[in-house]
Every structure is written in C-alpha cells, then in structure tokens.
C-alpha cells in the first residue's frame, strides 16, 4: 500500500531540491567580499532618510483592509453569477444577505470618514 505514495514522496523531494538547491548552490559558489558600501542600508539608491520603524497613519492599513474586503466581494460574485440559474432563489437570497452585510459595513466606514483622505 505504501508504494502508492512513492510518486508523491518523489514529487516533494524534487520540489524541495528545486527550491533549496539554487539557494545552497548560490551560498557555496558565490564570492563573499562584503564591504561597507554593500552592507549599508539604502532606499531606492539613496541613503535612508529616517528610521525604518517610524509610525504610519492607521488610514493606510484601513484602506488596505477595505481593498481586500471589496476585492473578495468581487471574487465571490463571479462564480455566483455563473451558477445563478442552477442555485435558484435560495442562492440568490444568500448572496443578497452577503451583499447587504457588506453594504452596511461600507456605509459605516463612509460615515466614520475612513474613505476621506486629507
């Protein structure tokens, strides 16, 4: 019975070899000549202006979360629209409840001013 799993084991081993092999080969074969210029931090070719641990406004994260939320909404709408005739009224009502919850969340975010940028 275990011979049925041999192709899976070989697939995992070959995948690991392809993933880890170049990293190990690069570490062994690449020249190691670090100097102060190579080891210095840079930002787009320039010296770093500030500390990398500076605080960001929470609105950046809020916009990212809202993007993911509405992006997932679209990801659920496409398959639903394709099989709408097959799932009938129950599927239609379930999606309307889902969209209703998202609209309520969108209105809440709008009223809180999360979508306004200064």
TORKOL-4160 file (C-alpha; in steps of 0.2 Angstrom, whole numbers, padded with zeros to 4 digits, m for minus):
118
<pt num="1" X="0000" Y="0000" Z="0000"/>
<pt num="2" X="0014" Y="0012" Z="0004"/>
<pt num="3" X="0021" Y="0011" Z="m0014"/>
<pt num="4" X="0006" Y="0021" Z="m0020"/>
<pt num="5" X="0014" Y="0036" Z="m0010"/>
<pt num="6" X="0031" Y="0034" Z="m0019"/>
<pt num="7" X="0026" Y="0046" Z="m0033"/>
<pt num="8" X="0020" Y="0059" Z="m0020"/>
<pt num="9" X="0036" Y="0057" Z="m0010"/>
<pt num="10" X="0047" Y="0059" Z="m0026"/>
<pt num="11" X="0037" Y="0075" Z="m0031"/>
<pt num="12" X="0040" Y="0083" Z="m0014"/>
<pt num="13" X="0059" Y="0078" Z="m0014"/>
<pt num="14" X="0061" Y="0085" Z="m0032"/>
<pt num="15" X="0051" Y="0101" Z="m0027"/>
<pt num="16" X="0062" Y="0104" Z="m0012"/>
<pt num="17" X="0078" Y="0101" Z="m0022"/>
<pt num="18" X="0072" Y="0114" Z="m0035"/>
<pt num="19" X="0068" Y="0126" Z="m0021"/>
<pt num="20" X="0083" Y="0124" Z="m0009"/>
<pt num="21" X="0096" Y="0118" Z="m0022"/>
<pt num="22" X="0099" Y="0135" Z="m0030"/>
<pt num="23" X="0100" Y="0144" Z="m0013"/>
<pt num="24" X="0113" Y="0132" Z="m0007"/>
<pt num="25" X="0122" Y="0132" Z="m0023"/>
<pt num="26" X="0122" Y="0151" Z="m0023"/>
<pt num="27" X="0128" Y="0152" Z="m0005"/>
<pt num="28" X="0143" Y="0140" Z="m0009"/>
<pt num="29" X="0148" Y="0146" Z="m0026"/>
<pt num="30" X="0145" Y="0165" Z="m0024"/>
<pt num="31" X="0160" Y="0176" Z="m0020"/>
<pt num="32" X="0160" Y="0183" Z="m0002"/>
<pt num="33" X="0168" Y="0200" Z="m0002"/>
<pt num="34" X="0157" Y="0211" Z="0009"/>
<pt num="35" X="0162" Y="0229" Z="0011"/>
<pt num="36" X="0154" Y="0244" Z="0020"/>
<pt num="37" X="0146" Y="0250" Z="0004"/>
<pt num="38" X="0137" Y="0234" Z="0001"/>
<pt num="39" X="0132" Y="0232" Z="0019"/>
<pt num="40" X="0125" Y="0250" Z="0021"/>
<pt num="41" X="0106" Y="0252" Z="0021"/>
<pt num="42" X="0099" Y="0261" Z="0006"/>
<pt num="43" X="0082" Y="0266" Z="0000"/>
<pt num="44" X="0079" Y="0267" Z="m0019"/>
<pt num="45" X="0098" Y="0270" Z="m0021"/>
<pt num="46" X="0098" Y="0284" Z="m0008"/>
<pt num="47" X="0103" Y="0284" Z="0010"/>
<pt num="48" X="0089" Y="0281" Z="0022"/>
<pt num="49" X="0081" Y="0297" Z="0027"/>
<pt num="50" X="0073" Y="0291" Z="0043"/>
<pt num="51" X="0072" Y="0276" Z="0055"/>
<pt num="52" X="0063" Y="0261" Z="0047"/>
<pt num="53" X="0052" Y="0259" Z="0062"/>
<pt num="54" X="0043" Y="0275" Z="0060"/>
<pt num="55" X="0024" Y="0275" Z="0064"/>
<pt num="56" X="0012" Y="0275" Z="0049"/>
<pt num="57" X="m0005" Y="0283" Z="0050"/>
<pt num="58" X="m0019" Y="0270" Z="0053"/>
<pt num="59" X="m0028" Y="0275" Z="0037"/>
<pt num="60" X="m0015" Y="0266" Z="0026"/>
<pt num="61" X="m0020" Y="0250" Z="0035"/>
<pt num="62" X="m0038" Y="0254" Z="0034"/>
<pt num="63" X="m0038" Y="0257" Z="0015"/>
<pt num="64" X="m0028" Y="0241" Z="0013"/>
<pt num="65" X="m0041" Y="0231" Z="0023"/>
<pt num="66" X="m0056" Y="0239" Z="0013"/>
<pt num="67" X="m0047" Y="0235" Z="m0003"/>
<pt num="68" X="m0046" Y="0217" Z="0002"/>
<pt num="69" X="m0064" Y="0216" Z="0008"/>
<pt num="70" X="m0071" Y="0223" Z="m0008"/>
<pt num="71" X="m0059" Y="0213" Z="m0018"/>
<pt num="72" X="m0065" Y="0197" Z="m0010"/>
<pt num="73" X="m0083" Y="0203" Z="m0013"/>
<pt num="74" X="m0079" Y="0203" Z="m0032"/>
<pt num="75" X="m0071" Y="0186" Z="m0031"/>
<pt num="76" X="m0087" Y="0179" Z="m0023"/>
<pt num="77" X="m0098" Y="0187" Z="m0036"/>
<pt num="78" X="m0091" Y="0180" Z="m0052"/>
<pt num="79" X="m0094" Y="0161" Z="m0048"/>
<pt num="80" X="m0111" Y="0166" Z="m0040"/>
<pt num="81" X="m0116" Y="0175" Z="m0056"/>
<pt num="82" X="m0111" Y="0160" Z="m0067"/>
<pt num="83" X="m0121" Y="0147" Z="m0057"/>
<pt num="84" X="m0136" Y="0158" Z="m0053"/>
<pt num="85" X="m0148" Y="0148" Z="m0063"/>
<pt num="86" X="m0143" Y="0132" Z="m0055"/>
<pt num="87" X="m0143" Y="0138" Z="m0037"/>
<pt num="88" X="m0160" Y="0146" Z="m0038"/>
<pt num="89" X="m0169" Y="0158" Z="m0027"/>
<pt num="90" X="m0160" Y="0151" Z="m0011"/>
<pt num="91" X="m0143" Y="0155" Z="m0018"/>
<pt num="92" X="m0149" Y="0172" Z="m0024"/>
<pt num="93" X="m0156" Y="0177" Z="m0007"/>
<pt num="94" X="m0140" Y="0171" Z="0002"/>
<pt num="95" X="m0129" Y="0182" Z="m0009"/>
<pt num="96" X="m0141" Y="0197" Z="m0006"/>
<pt num="97" X="m0139" Y="0194" Z="0013"/>
<pt num="98" X="m0120" Y="0194" Z="0010"/>
<pt num="99" X="m0120" Y="0210" Z="m0001"/>
<pt num="100" X="m0132" Y="0218" Z="0012"/>
<pt num="101" X="m0119" Y="0215" Z="0026"/>
<pt num="102" X="m0105" Y="0222" Z="0015"/>
<pt num="103" X="m0116" Y="0237" Z="0011"/>
<pt num="104" X="m0119" Y="0241" Z="0029"/>
<pt num="105" X="m0101" Y="0239" Z="0033"/>
<pt num="106" X="m0097" Y="0251" Z="0018"/>
<pt num="107" X="m0109" Y="0264" Z="0024"/>
<pt num="108" X="m0102" Y="0263" Z="0042"/>
<pt num="109" X="m0085" Y="0266" Z="0035"/>
<pt num="110" X="m0091" Y="0280" Z="0025"/>
<pt num="111" X="m0100" Y="0288" Z="0039"/>
<pt num="112" X="m0084" Y="0286" Z="0050"/>
<pt num="113" X="m0074" Y="0296" Z="0037"/>
<pt num="114" X="m0062" Y="0281" Z="0034"/>
<pt num="115" X="m0064" Y="0284" Z="0015"/>
<pt num="116" X="m0059" Y="0303" Z="0016"/>
<pt num="117" X="m0041" Y="0307" Z="0013"/>
<pt num="118" X="m0033" Y="0323" Z="0019"/>
